[in-house]
Amino acid sequence: MIVFDHVSVQYSTADSPTLTGVNLQIDDGQLVLVAGPTGSGKSTLLGAINGHVPHFTGGTLSGSVEVEGLSTADYPPRDLAHIVGRVSQDPLAGFVTDTVEEELAYSLEQMGVDPMRMRTRVEETLDILGLAEVRSRALVSLSSGQQQRVAIGSALAAGVRVLVLDEPTSALDPGSSEEVLATLLRLVHDLGLTVVMAEHRLERVISYADQMILLGPQGQVTQGTTREMIQESLLQPPVVVLGRIAGFDSVPLSVRQARSMAGPLRESLATKNEADYPRVPPAQGKSSVPLSLHATTTLVDTPGLTATKLNVTYGGTIAVDNVSLEMPPGQVSVIMGRNGSGKSSLLWALTGVTPLSSGRFSVGGKRLDNQPPAVIRDYCRLVPSNASDLLFCSTVAEECEAADSYSGQPGLCRQVLDALAPHIDPISHPRDLSEGQKLSLVLAIQLTAFPQVILLDEPTRGLDYQAKATLAQILEEMANQGRVVGVVTHDVEFAAEVAHQICVMASGEIIQTGTAAGVLGSSALFAPQVAKIVYPQPWLTPYQVAQALGDS
C-alpha cells in the first residue's frame, strides 16, 4: 500500500536532514502509530505520504514514496486525493462550509461525482461515523470530538483508502478521544482502511496499533510491531513503565492486560500509604532547568489568585457560570472537564482579554477585574492552546530576544526553550515549527517573564514525555517560589504528576474541587492508567509506585 524507499528530506533552512534513509512498508488495512520526540519529523513523514512534502512545504525529497503504486514525485496531492485523506490537528481550521452535510459533500463536488452517487456516499458516511443526528448542525456548534469525526468523514466520503492523521486526540478530552479512536478502529477493522497517525499520548493509542514507526532525534526511522517498538522506545506510556517496574512477565499495552497481571502488585501496595511517596522525581539540582530560574525572588507570603462569582457570556451562551475559586500560591491548580465546559473561557477572563459579565478577581491582594489587559499582564500570563496566537516575529531568535528584553535577562528565553525542545534552529520562522515546538517557544516566552500567576491552556499538546517531564519540573519550581500556577488540561497523566489541587468543570460551573488523589483516583473518566491498574488503591504515577516498592 505505502512504500518508502531510501527517503530523505532536507529543508533549505535546516542544517541537517529531517528524515534520513527511511525504508518503510505499510500494508493494507493496518493502524500504524508514528511516534518520536518533539520535532523529530513525524509531521514530515506523514506529509510525504500524500506528496504534501515536498510539493507544498518545499525542501528536497530524495528516494521515492509510492502509494498504491503511484509515486508522489509524479502525482501531487490533488492527484492522490482519491486515495489519501489527511486530517490535521485542528479540524475546524480546515472546514470550508457551514454544516456537517455540506462539508461531507464538498470534496465530492470538487471531484465531479454524480449527484446521485454523491448523496449515497454522504448518507453512508453519516451512518458509518454516527453523524446522522447532527447532519444539519453548524460545524462551529459541534463538540471537538464530533468536529474530528466530520474531518475524517470528509476524507472518507471521497473514497480514500488511506487516512493520515496528525495528533487527532491532542486537543480532546478523554471521552472524545475514545470516541475518535473507536471510529478509526472501526474503519480499519470493518472497512479495511489503512490509518497512519502520529500521536504523543501513546497511552491512548498503543493498545489499538498493529505497527509502530519510531523516529529518532537524527531523522532515523525504525518499524515493527507495537510491542517490539515500545520496548525499544525511550518514549513509554505509564502502563509500560509500570509493567517494567512491577516485573510483569510481558509488556502490557493496555490497562486490561496490566490489570490481569497486577494482583501481586496490588497486594504489595495494600500495606502502604500513597501520600507518603512523591508522584514525580525531585528536580535534579540546576542541571536540567536554566540557572536563571533559580535566581528569581520568592513570593511565598504573597496572596494567590482569588475569583468570586465570575460570569462570562457570548451572546446568549453562558460559558462561565458563577464560578468562584482559589488558586493558592505555591501550588499547581489543574482545571479539567470535557471540551466546551468553559475552562478556556475562564482562563481568558482571568487575563482580561475576555470581558467578564460580572464577578471580580484579584492577584496578590490587588483587584484586577477592573484593570485593562496591559496591566493584568504584569501579574498574570497566559499560554493559550493555540500557540501561534502569541508569535509575531520572523525568527525564533527574534521571539526570544523580545522576551529577554522584557525580563532583562539576555539569553534566558533560549535557555528555557532548549530545556523544553532542544535543537530548534534560531533562524526558523516560528510558524514553520511543529505544533509541539510552537508551544514550547510560547511557553519559554511566557515563563521568561516570571509573573506571579502563570496560566497554561493545554500546555502538553504536542510535547513528548521528556518535554512534559521538563515542563513539570519548571512548574514545580515556580510553585516552590510561591507563585500561582494554573493549568487547563485533558492530559490526565500530566495532571496526576503536577496537580496539588484539581477543579472539575461542567457546563460552565465548577462541580468538584479536591486533591489529585481524591479527584483522579475516584474518577471513571479522568483516572490515569496507574490508578485504573491498581484500583481501588489511589496510586497515580509509576514513580510513586516505584518508590513504594523500593521501600519494601
N, C-alpha and C positions, 0 to 999 in steps of 0.2 A: 504493500500500500504506500508506505513512505520510506524512501531510501536516501540517506546522507552518505556521500562517497567523498572522503577526504576533504571535508568542507572547512574552510577557514574564513573568518570575516574580520576585516580590518577597516575601521573608520578613519577618516582623514585627520580628525582631531586627536586621535589616540596614539600613544607611543607604542603600544603592543596590540596584537590581535585580541578581539573579544572572544572569538572561538578559534580553536586550533586543531586541525586534523580530525574533524568529527566524522566518525563512521557509525551510522545507526540504521537499524531496520525496524520499522513499526508495522506489525501485521494487522490485517483487517479485524475489526471487532474487538479491539482491546481498549482498556482505560489505562493510560500511561501518565504517570506523575513525573513532572520535571521539578527537580529540587536543587538548591545550591545557595551559597552565601549571597547576601545582598550585593547587586552589581556584578554578579558572575556571568551574566549573559543569557539568562533564562528568556527574557523577552525577545532578544535577538534570535535565539534558537526557534522560538515559536513563530516569529515573523518570517523566518526563512522558509517555513513550510508552505506558505501560500505566495511567496515571492515579494511580500511586503519589504523584506530585506533581500536585496538592496534597492529594489525599484523605487521605493518611496523614501527610505531612510538615508540613501546614499551609502558611500563606502564601497569596498570591493569584496565580492564573494568569490573565492576560488574553490575548485571542486564542483560537485554537482548535487542538486536536490531534485528528486523526482517524486511526483505524486500520481499514482495510478499510471505510471509510465510517461507522464508529461514532465518535461524539465522546466523548472521555474526560470531558467535563463531564457527560454523561448516563449514562455507563456506568463505574462504579468498577472497580477492578482485579479484583474477583471475577467481574464480568460479562464481562471481557476475558480471563480465564484460559485459555479455549479457543483464543485467538488469539495472545496474547503470553506467552511464558515468560521469567522474569527469573532470572538466575543471579548470585549475589553473589560477592565476593572470597573468602569463607570458606565453602565448601560444607558443611563438617562442622557449622557452627553452624546451618545451615538444615535439616538432616535431622531427620525426626520418627519414623523407625522404626529398626530394628536391622540389617537385612540389605539387600543390593542389590535383590533381587527384591521385597521388601516396600516399599522406597522407590519403586521404579518403579510399583508398583500403587497407592500411596497416593492420588495425585492422581485416578486413575481412579475409585477408590472414592468420593471426595468428589463426583465429578461424576455418580455413579449409573450408570456404564457397565455394560452387561450382562456378567455373569461370563465368558461365552464370548468375547465381544469383548475384554474386559479381558485375558484370558490371551493372546490373539493379539497384542495390542498390546505386551504385556510381552515376549513372545518376539521380536517383530520388533525392538524397541528393544535388547534384549540382543545380537542379531546385528549390527545396524547399528553399534553403538558398541563391539563387540568385548568385551562384558562377560559372555558366556555362561559362561566358565570360573570366574567369581567370583560367580555368581548367589546362592550361599548364604553367601557370606562376610559377616562383620560389617563394617559400614561403617567402624568405627574401625580395622580392621586393613588397610585398603586404602592404597595409596600415594596421594600428593596428586593425581597425575595421574588415577588411577582414580576418586578421590572427585569430581574435577571432571567427569569423564565421566558419573558417576552423576547429578550435579546437572543436567547437560544432558539426560540421559536422562529424568529425572523430568518435565521440561517437554515433551520430545519425545513421550513416551508419551501425554500429554494431547492430542496432535494439534495443537499450536500451529503457526502459520505464521511467527512472528517470534520470534527469540531475542535477548534483550538481556543483555549480559554486561559487568560492571564489573571490569576488570582481571583477566581469567581466568587469566593466566600470572604474576601478580606474585609469588606465593609458590612457584613451581615451578622446579625445576632445568631446565637446557636440554633434556634428553631428554624430561621430562614435558611441558614447554611445547610441544615439537614434536608430541607425541602428541595434545594437546588441539587444537592448531591444525589438524592433519591431520583430526581428527574434524569440526571446524567447516567446513573446506573441503569435505569430503565431503557434509555436509548441504546446503551451498549448491549444489554442482555436481550432485549426484546426486538430491537431493530437492527442490531449488528453494526452500529456506527462505531467509528474509531474516535475516541476522545483523548486529546493530549492537553494536559492542564498543568500550569505552574502554580505552586502554592507554597507559602511559607508555613502555614499552620498545618504541619504534617499530621498532627493528631486527629485532624478532621478527615483525612483522605487516605492514609496508608492502608487501612483495612479494606478499601474498595479497589485499590490499584492492582492491575495484573503485572505491570512492568514499571520500573523506576529508572529515570535518566538522571544521573548525578553529575552536576557541573562543579569543577574545581575553580579555585581563585585565579588560575592562569589560563583559563579557556579550555582546559582538557575536559573530556566527557566520557563517562562510562555508563553502560547499560546492563541491566539484568533484572531478575525477579525482585519484587519489592522486599522480600525477606532477606535476600542476599545483599542488596544495596544498602538497606537501612543499617545492617551490621557494620558496613564499611564507612558509612557516612559520619561526619563529625556533627551533623545536624540530626538529632534524635528526639522524638516526642517523648513526653513523660512516661507513657506506657512502656516504651522500650527501655528507657533509663531505669525505671522501677524494676523491670524484669531482670536487668543486669545486676542491680543492687541486691535483689532478693535471691538471686541464683536460680532463676527458673530454668527448667530443662531445655526450653526452646524460647525463641524470641517471640513475644506476643505482639500482634499487630492491632489488637482491638481490646476494649475493656472486657468483653465477654471471654476472650481467650485468657487474659491475665487473671480475671476473677476465678476462673476454673482452676488455676494453679496457685492461688494466693491463700489457701487455707492455712498452711503453716505460718505464713507472714502475718496474717490477722491474729493468730494465736500469740505470736511473739510481741505484737504491738499492744495486745489487750491489757497488759500489766503496766503500760507506760502512759504518761500524760503528755499529749502532743504539745501543750502550752510550754513545756519545759525545753523545747527544741526549736531552734531558728528555722524559718522556712527557706531561707536563701543563704549562701555563704557570706561571711562578713567581707566588707571591702578590703581588697588586698593592698593596704597602705596607700601610697601615692603613685603606684606604677601604672595602673590601668586607666586612671582618670587624671585629666590635666592638673598640674600642680596648682594652677591658679584657682581651682575650685576649692582648695583648702585654705585659701588666704582671705576669704570674704568674712565680713562681720556677721556674727551670730545674732539671731533675733528671738532667742528663747523666751524672753519676757514680753514680747510683743503680742497683743491680741491677734487672733486669726481672722478669718472671714466669717461674717455673720450676715445671714439673709433672712428677712422677715416678710412673709406673705407676698412673695413675688408672683406677678401675673404677666404673661406675655400672650398677646393675641395677634393673629394675622387675618385681617378682615373679620370674618365671623368665627374663625377657628381658634380655639383655646389651645395653645402649645404648652404653656406652663401655668399650672392651676394652683394658686395659693400655696406656693412652696416656701417653707421655712427650713433652714438647715444651718449647721455649724461645721465649718472646716477648721479644726484646731491647728495651731502651729505645731510643728514637729511631727506631723502625721501625713500619710498619704491617704487621701479620701477618694474612693473609687465610686463612680456612679454607673450603674448598669441598668439594663432594660431592653426591651425589644426595639427594633427600628421604628422610629416615629413616636417614641414615648415622651419626647421633649427634652432629652439630655443635651443635645447640641444647642437648642434654643436657650436653655438655662445658662450654658457657658457664655454664649454670645451676649446675653443680657448682663452677665457679671463683668463684661468688658466695656459695656456702654454702647456697643455697636448696634445691638438690637434694643430699641427703646422698651422700657417697662410700661405696662398699662397701669400698674400700681405696685406698691411694695418698696422696700428700702434694703440697702446692704452697706456694710462697712468693712474696711480692711485696716487692721492695726488701730481700731478705735476711731478711724476717720470715715465719716459718711461719704459715700461715693456715688450713690444713685442720682444725686443732683449735679454731678460733675460731667463735663464733656469727655469723650473717649480719650483725647490727648492727655488729660490729667489722670484718668484712670490707668492709662498705660504705664505711668511711673510706678504704680503699685501692683498692677495685675497684668500679666502677659498671657496670651492665648496661642497655642499651636493648633491651628484648625485641621479638620480632617482632610481638606483639600489643600495640600501644602503649597501648591502653585499660587494661591491667593496672596502669599506674602513674599513672592520672589519677583523682583523688578529690575535687577541688574543684568548686564550682558554676560558676565562670567561668574563662576563660583568664587574666584578670588575677590572680585568686587563686592559680592554679597558679604563675604567675611570681613573685608575692610570696613564696610559700612557699619557692621555690628560692632567691630572693635572701636570705631570712633565714638560710639555711644558709651561703651563700657570704659574706655580709656585704658584698655589693656591690649596693646598690639599683639597679634598672633593667637589670642585666646580662642576666638571662634574656630580657627582652623584646628587647634588642639582638640576642642570638643568634637568637631566633625570627624577627625581621624579616629577618635575613640569609638564613635558610633558606626562609621562607614569608611574604613581606610581606603586609600588609593584612588580617591576621586580626583580627576585631573583638574587643576585650578583654572585652566582656560576653557573648560567645558561650559556651554550655556546651561544655566540652571534648568531650563525647561526641556533640555535634551537628556536629563538624567532619568534613571528608572524611578518608579514611584517611591521605592524604599530610600533611594539616595536623596530625592527631593525632600522627603520627610526628615531624613537625618540632617540635611542642611538647615531646614527651618527650625528644627529642634536646637541645633547648635546656635543659631542666631538668637533665639529667644532665651535660651539658657545662659548665654553670654551676658545678658543684661542683669541677671540675678535679681529679679523682682521679689517683693515679699510674697506674692502669690503667683504660681505658675499653673496654668490650666492647660490640659492636653486632651484633645479630642481624637480618639483612636490613634494613639501615638505608635502602636506596634504594627500598624498596617504597612506591609512591605518590608518589615525587618525580620532578619533571620534570628535564630535562637541566641547566637553570640551577641548580636547587636541589642537584643532585648535584655540580655543579662547586663550589658554595659549601661543601658538606659536605666534599669532597675537600680543599679549602683549609684548612678548620678542622682536619681530622685531620692534615694535613701540619704545621700549626703546632704541634699538640700533640706530634707526634712530634719536631719540631725542638727542643722544650723538654726532650726526653729522656724523655717519658712513653711508656708501653706502650699501643699501640692494636691491638686485636684485632677483626677483622670477619668475621662469617659471612655469606656472600652467594652467591646464584645469578646475580648480575649480573656477567657476565664482562667487560663493558665497563668497569664501575666498578673491578673488580679489576685490570684492565690499567692503569688510571690510578694507583691508590693503593698497590698492593702492593709491599713490599720483599721479603717472604717469603710463600710460599704453601704451605699444607699441604692435602693432599687426603685426605679420609676416605672409608672404605667399610666397612660392617658394623661400625661402632664403632671401627675402627682407623685410624691414620694410615698411608697406604700410599705417600705421596710428599711430600717437602719440598724446596723449591728456590726459585730466583728466579722473578720473574714471567715473564721471557723464557724461562727454562728449562722452566717448567711449562706456561704457557699457549701458548707458541709451538709446542710439540710435541704439543699435545692435540687430538684429533679432536672432542671434546665441548665443552671449555671454551675453545677458541681464540676470541678476539674477531674481529670482522669484518675488521679490517685485516690480522691475521695470516693469515686464510684467503685474502685477496685477493693478498697478496704472497708467499705460501708458495713456496719453503721458507725465505725470509728471515724472521727473528724480530722484525719490527717490530710494535708493538702498538697504537699510537694515531695518529689523524690528525695531532695536533700534532707528534708525534715525526717523522712523515714530512715535514710542512711545514718543520720546522727543517732537516732534511737537504737538502730540495730548495732551500731558500733559501741553503744553504751551498755550492751548486754553483758 
